[in-house]
Amino acid sequence: MNRYPLWKYAILAVALLIGVLFTLPNFFGEAPAVQVSSAKATVKVDTSTLAQVEAALQSVGAVPDTLALEGNSVRARFATPDEQLKAKDAIEKALITDSLDPSDPQYIVALNLVPRTPAWLAAIGAQPMYLGLDLRGGVHFMLQVDMQAALTKKADSFAGDLRSLLRDKNIRHGGISRDGQTIDIRLRSQDDATATRRLITDQLPDLQVADSANSGGSSSTDIRLRASIKPEALRKVQEQALKQNITTLNNRINELGVAEPVIQQQGLDRIVVQLPGVQDTAKAKDILGRTATLELRMVDESTEGRAAEMGSAPVPFGSERYLDRNGQAVIVKKQVILTGENLTDAQPGFDSQTQEPTVNLVLDAKGARIFKDITRESIGKRMAIILFEKGKGEVVTAPVIRSEIGGGRVQISGRMSTTEAHDTSLLLRAGSLAAPMEIIEEYTIGPSLGADNIQRGIDSVVWGMVVIAAFMCVYYMLFGVFSTIALSVNLLLIMAVLSMLQATLTLPGIAAMALTIGVAIDANVLINERIREELRAGLSPQAAIHAGYDRAWATILDSNLTTLIVGLALLAFGSGVVRGFAVVHCIGIATSMFSAVFFSRGLVNLWYGGKKKLKSLSIGQVWKPEGEPTADNATHSITPTEQ
């Protein structure tokens, strides 16, 4: 009785070993570092950038602990913050100040924090858990999305769709113009007005149409309709704009290598962005400023446009001048054909005939229809892909349209390297902002304040454990020691699981950890009290241990399941700090059931299981009913006949 087979002890040993290995990286702390990332989507951070950074550090005698190319950024780790700042100044001077155009930097040089995990732990995949903004330090922004701009942009899109539909159906009109978020349509006859109403109802169900107040109705040239976006469609546009902006911000910031950024919706038109470990607010703004907009426009092939490209004439009315990556001027029309939101995928590839690098695009249904019409009408002409970053436009490529392109699959080629094709694909996949945003709130949490929060959190957990351990050891004697060891294992497993999942630990998460300690010890209290009850009922110590664990299990399972339901509800419906609390809470419940029942029983079996005839259990005072002899304050004694 009360013996574990060898395989169960093997499971306990493996769980303990894994817990130790994956918890260890959290005790090595973080080192100050300098991170170099690309400031423009068309600039790639590679081995040449690494060599430039290394040369800059050598010029000022700054010796990094580590210097490596990690993903899309170069990171240099230093021993002290003073060396970090010295290195940052040297790298900025080499990459930005001494560049050809310091006003248009190619790189972002930012202060950061990186883990000091030993190489042998990193080799087995053991990494520290991420720390939230309140523990690690970093920058916080709240962005206001300009919803009116998103609605205006949608109205422009509807106006363009309406022009195409009227042209396809041969419906004559005197012009289509946008007034705010409404579309005014001038028609030449009542029949055209009726056909237009029917067409809008069938093809553009998100629009509602009515007679314009300026329509006289008597003259054929005065028939006007006014189309506006339906209220439910307005809400959908706003929701999609917010989601698209969040997705775009995620894609851009992830490409810059910021560890575990927090980007989430707050309210109906605001986005919260938290960048843990980034200590430079100005550089963080540069990161957010990288969000780009892609537009497809036709190149102005007129005589005036060609002359403007050569610099011998002004830019024609209705066109604009942009530079390509070689510094050559390209004159493009102002009318936007497609934007990044019409793309569903973009992948680099090669032309099957010329073997030139290409970018293969997949358009949505609307984009495919527009692209087919444009390419059919513009064979032999050039189409420019323009990238807008930080208010500046740059022509990525301007290929010639060889034939009509349908089916929603587009191939872009022409004077691109493999690297440029890859970078352009990344940019296209990341998408564009559906609406402009502005920063309405920002603050920085320094690493020293984060370290103070960590210390306070650790103190709360440690002192909570100390008080609980003291109470359990005094009240339950040796069984209290077993419970304390199981509680320590539970805390170890929580940290290991968080590290394995690469979850983000915040102050609410530490609060959940402290709460989990109290919940976990409750299971051991139930077991110990159940063993006492069995002893009072007259069972032998061995039988009492067996019955105590078996009969307490149902109660422990019920109580933990009900607590887990609450944790899952917080995880499903909560956001921000609430989710951080819920993650640790749910993990703690799972690990506590393992440690409080399975692990603690293993300890009890190891101590008492081999002793065939027990005369006492060190489980504290066992109170007997009145009229029966009571045991001493430390043990429960029995006669040999009770064996």
N, C-alpha and C positions, 0 to 999 in steps of 0.2 A: 504494500500500500504506500501511496505517496512517493512513487519513484518515477522519474522521467526516463524514457529510453534515450539512448545516446544521440539519436538523430535530432531530438528536440533540443538537447544542449548544444548540438552543432548549429542549429538555427539561431539560438541565442548568441552564440559566439560570433557568427557571421554578421548578425544584425548589429552587435556591439562594435565589431571591427569597422563595418561600413559607416556607422554613426561617427566613430572617432575620425576616420579618414576624411569624411566630407564636412565635418565640423571644424577641423584644424585650420583650413584656409581663412576662416573668419577671425582668427587670433593674430594674424600677421599684419593687419592694418593696411593702410593705403599710403602711397608715396606721391609727393607732388610731381606733376608731369606737365609737359608742353605738348599740345596736339596741333599738328599742321594738317588742314583739310583744304579741299578745293573751294574757292569762292565762286566759281562759275562752272556750270555743267559741262562746258566744252574744254575745261582744263582738268587733266588727270594727274593724280598723285601717284608717282611710281618710283622706281629705283633712282632715277635722276634727281627727283625731289629729295629722296633720302640722302643722296650724296651731297646736295647743296646744304641740307640741314647739318650734316656731319662736319662739313667744312666750316660752316658758320660757328659751330660750337668750338671747334679746334682753334679758331682765330681769337677767341676770348678766354681760352683755357677752361671752358666748362666741360667737365667729364661726366657724362650721364652714366647711371647704373645700367640702364638698358636703352638701346636705340633700335627701333624696328619699324618695318612697314606692316601695319595691321589693317587689313581691309582697304578702305579708301582713305586712310590717314596715316601719317607718321607720328609715332609717339616716342618721346624721350623722357625717361624717368630719372629723377634726381633725389639726392639724400635729404636736402633741406629746401625750404621755400625760398631762401635767398638765392641759391643756385638756380632755382626754377625761374625766378624773375630775371636774373642775369641772362639766362639762356633765351628767354622769350624776347628780350630786347635785341639780342644778337641775331636771332632768326628773323624777326620782323625787318631788321635793317637789311639783311641779305636778300630776302624774298619780296619785300614790299617797297621799302624806302629807296633801295638802289635799283629797282626795276625800271623799265622803259617808261611806264605810266603809273606813278604812285597813286594817282587819283582813281585808278580803276584796278584795284589789287586782284591778283590771280589766286591768292591763297588766304586762308583764315588761320591765324596763329592764336590759339586760345589756351588758357590755363586749365588744367584738368587734374584729376586724381585717378591713379591706377592702383590695383591691388599688388601687394608684395608677395603673392603666392609663390612658394618655391617651385622650381621647374619639375621636380619629381611628383609633386601633387598635381600640378597642371597637366602632366603627361597622362594621368589616369582620369582626367576630366573633373578633378575636384577644384571648384572655384568658390570664392565667397559669395554669399547672397548679396544682391544689390541693396543699397541703402537709399531710402527716400530722401527727398529734399530736406526734411527737417533733421535728418541724422547726418547726411553727408555734406550738406551745404550745396549751393548752386543758385540758379536764377529762376524766378517765377514771373510769368507774363499772363495777363488776361487780355485777349484780343476781341475787339468788337467787329463783327461781320456786317458789312454794309449791305443789308438786305434789299434796300431800294435799288442799288446797282445791280444786284442779282435779278430782280424783277424786270428792270429796264433791259438788261441783257437778254432775258427770255422774251420780252416783247419784240426786241429786234430780230430774234430768231424766228418768231411767229410771222413777222412782217416779211422776212425773206422767204419763208415757206409759202406764204400766201401769194407772193409774186410768181414763184415757180408754178404753183397750182393753177393760177389764172392763165399763165402763158400756155401750160399744157392743155388746158380746156378751151383755149381760144376765146376767152372772155375778155372783151375790151374794157379797159379802165383808164381813167384820166390821171391816175397816180395813187400811190400808197405811201402814207407818211405816218410816223409815230409821234404821238403827243403824250409824253410821260409814259404811262404803262398801257395806253390804249392805242389802237391802230385805226386811222382814218382812211377810208377807201372811197375814191371818186369814181362813179360809174356813168356810162353814157346812155343807158336805157333802163326801163323798168325790168325788162327781161334779163338784162345782165345782173341787176340787183337781186332778182329772184334766184338766178343761177348761183350767184356768189353766196347767198344765204345758205342754199342747199349744200354747196361745196364745203363751206365752213363747218356746217353741222356734221357732214359725213367724214371729212378728212381731218378737221382740227377740233375735236370734241372738247378740248380744254378752253376754247373761246366761246364767248356768248356775243351775239351780234344784235344791234338795234339801229334804228334810223338815227342819223345825226341830227342834232338840234339846228344845224346850219343848212339842212336840206330843205330846199324850197318845194320840191315835189312837182312843180309845174313844168320846169325846163328839163330837157333830157340831160343837160350838162350839170344840173344842180343835184342829182341824186347822189347822196352820200350815206355811207354806212359807217358805223363805229363799232369795232370789235374790242372787247376787253377780256381779260383773263378771269375765269370763274374763281370764286372764293376758295373752293376746295383745291383747285389747281395752284392758286397762290400759296396755300399752305404747303403743298407738295414741293413747289419750287424752293421755298425757304428751307424745308427739311433737307432736300437734296443738296442745296448749296452748302449747308452746314456740314453734311456728311462728306461731300467732296473736298471741302477745305481741310477737314480733319485728316482724310486719307492722304491728301497731298502733303500736308505738314509731316505726317508720319513717314512718308516715302523720302522726303527731302532730309529730315533730321536723321533717319536711320542710315542714309547714305553717308552722312558725316561722321558716323561712328560714335555718337553720344550714347552712353550706356543707359538703357532702360528709361527713355524719356516718358513723361506723362503728358498725354495730349487727349483731352476729353471735353465734352460739351458741358456748358453750364448755362442753364436757362435756354431761351429760344434763339438767341443770336450771339452767344459768346462762347469762346473757346479758351480753356486754361492750358497753358504750356509750361511744364516744369522740366528743367534740364539739370539733373543732379551732377555734381562734380564740375560744372562749368562755372568758373568764378568771375569771369569777365563779362559784365552786362553788355558792353558795346559789341563784343564779339558774338554774344548770343543774339543780339539784334541782327548782326550780319547773317547768322545762320537762318533766322526767320526770313530775312530779306532775300534769301536765295530762291524762294518760291517763285517759279517762272510761269509764264503764259506762252503757249505755242499758238501760232496762227498760220493758216495757209492762205496766201494771196497770190494773185496773178501779177507777173512782172509786166510793167508798162513797156510794150513793144513799139509804141508810136515813135515817130521821128523826133518829137520833142523829148520823149523819154530817153531815147538813145543819146541824144545830145546832152541831156542832163547827166547821164552816166559818165560821159566824157568830160563833164565839167565846163562845157562851152555854152550852156544854157541853164536857165532856172528850172526848178522842178515844176512840171505841169500841174495845173489845177486838178484835184482829185487823186493825186499821187503823193508818195512820200519817199524819202531817200534814206537808205540804210546801208551799212557796210557789211561785207561778208568777212569770214575769218582770215582772209588774205589782205584785208584792208581795201578791197575794191568796192566801189559804189554800186548799188543795185536800186533801181527805181521801181517801186511796187505800187499797185493801186491800193487805195484806202479800204475798199470793200473787202471784208473778211469772208472767205469761203467756208472754212472749217476751223474749229478750235480743238484743243486737246480733249475736250469732253466728248467728242464724237468718236474717239478711238477706244477700242476694247482691248487691243494688244499690239505690241511692237517688239519684233525680234530681229537681231542682226542675221545676215545670211550672205550668200554669194549668187551672182547672176549665173544661170545655167549655161549661157552662151559665151559671155565675156569673162566670167570668173571674177568680176569686179565685186568688191564689198557692197552690200545693199542693206537697206532697212525695210523689212516686210511688215506692213501695217494691216490690221484688221479693223474695219469700220463698223459702227452700228448701222441699223437699217436706214436711219435718216441720213447719216453721213455717206453711206454707199450710194443712195439715190442722188444726193447732191453732187458727189464726186463723178458719178457716171455722166450726169448732164454737163458738168463743166469740162470734163476731158473730151466729150464728144464735140463740143463747140470750140475747143481750144487746141486741136492737134497742131503740133509744130511750135507751139508757144511754151514759154517757161512758167513754172509755178514755183514760188518761193516759200520755204518754210522758215518762219521768223521766230526767234526766241527772244522773249522780253524778260530781262532780269534787272531788278533795281532801277526800273524806269528806262533802261536802255534796250533798244532792239538790235539784234544781230541776225543776219541771214545765215542759217546753218547750211542750207543747200538750195539750189535753184535748178532742178532738172527740167529737161525738155519733155513735153508730153508727146509720146510717140503714137499712141492710139487710144481709142476709147477704153476706159477701164471700168468694168462692172463687177458685180459679185461681192463687193465689200473688201476685196483683198488688193492691196496697193504695194508696189515695189518702188522704192526710191533709190536711185543710183546716180553715180556721176562724181568723179574726182573725190572720192572718200577713201580714207584708209580704214583698215580693219578696226583700229581703235576708235576712230570717229564714228563708224557705223555702230559700234557697241555703245558708245556714250550717247549718241542720238537716240538709240532704242531705249536706254535707261530713262532718258529725259521724257520721251513720249509716254512710256509706261507710267511714269510718276504722275502724269496729268498736269492740269493747270488749276489755278484757283477759280472757283465759280463766282466769287465776289471778292472785292478788295477788303482788307482788314486793317485796323489800326490798333496800336497798343494803348490801352486805357489804364493799365495798372502794371507795375513792375516793382520787384524788390529782390534783393540778394541776401542769401543766408551764408555767412562766412563759414569756413571749415572749423574754426574754433568754437563757434556756437553749436555746430553739428556735433563736435566731439563732446561738448558739455552735455548735450541732450543724450548722447549714447551713454555717457558715464552715469547720468541720473537714472536712465532706464535700467542699466545693469545693476545699479545699487538697489533699485526697487525689487528686481527679480531675486537678487542674491539674498537680501534681507528677508524677503518673504519666504524663501526656501529655508533660511536659517531658523526663523521662528517656528515654521511648521515642523522642521526636523527635530527641534528641541522638544516641542510638544509631543510629537509621536514617540520619540525615544523615551521620554519620561512616562508617558501614559501607557504605552504598549510594550515597553522594554525591548527585547530582541526583535519582536515582530515590528516594532516601530523603526528599528534599524533597517530591516528588510524593506519596509515601505519607503524609507528615505532614499535607499539605494535605487529602488525602482523609480522614484520620482526624479532622481538625477538622470537616470537613463532616459526617461521620458523627455526631459529638457534637451538632452543630447540628440535624441532622434528628431525632435522638432527642428532644431537648427540644421541637422543633416538634410532633412527633407526640403527645407526652404532653400538650402544651397544647391541641392540636386535639381530642383525645379527652377533655379535662378529667379526666385521670387523677390519682390521688393519689400524690405522691412522698413516700417515707419514707426513713429511713436505710438500710434494706436495698435500696431502689431506687437510692440513690446508690452502694451497694456493687456492685449489678448494672451500673451505668453504668461504674464503674471496671473491672470484669471485662470488659465489652464492648469496652473500648479494647484490652485485650490480645488478645481473640479477633479483633477487626477487623484489627489490624496483622498478625496471622498470615497472613491472605489475601495481603497485599502482600508478605510475606516469601516465600511460595510463588511468587508471580509473579516477583519479582526473581531468586530462585534458579533458576527455570525458564529465564528469559532468559539467565542466566549459563551454564547447561548447554547451551543452544542455541549460544551463542557458542563454548564449548569444542568443540562438535561441528563447528564450522567454518562455521556459517551467517553470512550477512551481518547487520549490525546491524538493518536493517529486517525481515528475515526472522525474526531472533531475537525481536524485539519481538512480531511477529505470532504466532509459534509459542508464545512464552512465555505470553501471555494466553490463547490458545485451549486449550493443553494443561493449564494450571493450573486452568482453569475447572471441569473434572470433579471434581478433588480438593477444590476450595473448596466446591463444591455438596454433595458427600458429607459433608464435615466439618461444614458448617453445618446440614445437615438432621438429622444425628444429635444435634447440640447443641440444635436446635429441638425435637426430640422430647422431650428431657428438660425443656426449658422449658415445653412444653405439658402435660406430666405434672404439673409443679409447679403450673401454673395450674389444672388440672382437680381435683386432689386436695388441694392446699394450702389454707391459710386464713390470714388476717391478714397478718403480715409476709412469709410465704412467697409469697403471691400478689403482694404488692407487688414482691418481688424478681423473680418470674416475668414480670410484665407488662413491666418495663423490659428484662429479659433477651431476651424474644421480639422486642420492637420493635427492640432493638439488633442482633439477628441479621439482621433484614430490611433495616435501613438500612445495615449494614456490607457486605452483598453488593452493594448499589447503589453505595456510595461507593468500596469497595476495588477493584471491577472496572470498573464503568461509568464512574464519575467519574475515577478515576485514569488510566484508559486515555485518556479525553478530554484530560487534561492532557499525557500522553505524546505523543499524536497531534498536539496543538497545538504542541508544542515540536519534535518530531522528524519529524512526518509530511510537512512541506513540503520537507524537505531530501532531495533525491534520492540523493545519494551521501554516505553517512556513513563517516567513517574511524574513529570511536570512539563509544562510549557511556559516559557518566559514571555507572557502576553499581558502582564499587569494584573490588576485586581479583578477577580471573578466573583461577583456578588451572588450569594445563594439566597434562596427564599428563607423566610423566617422559620426557625426551628431546625435548620440544617447547619452542619458545621461549615465555617467559611475558611477559605484558603488565606494564606498570608498575602501581603501586599504585592509580592513580586511574582509568585508562581501559583499554578493550580496543582495541588497534590492529589494523588489517587492511591488507592490500595492495590496490592498485586492482583486481587481478584477482578479488578476492573479492566485488566489487560485483555 
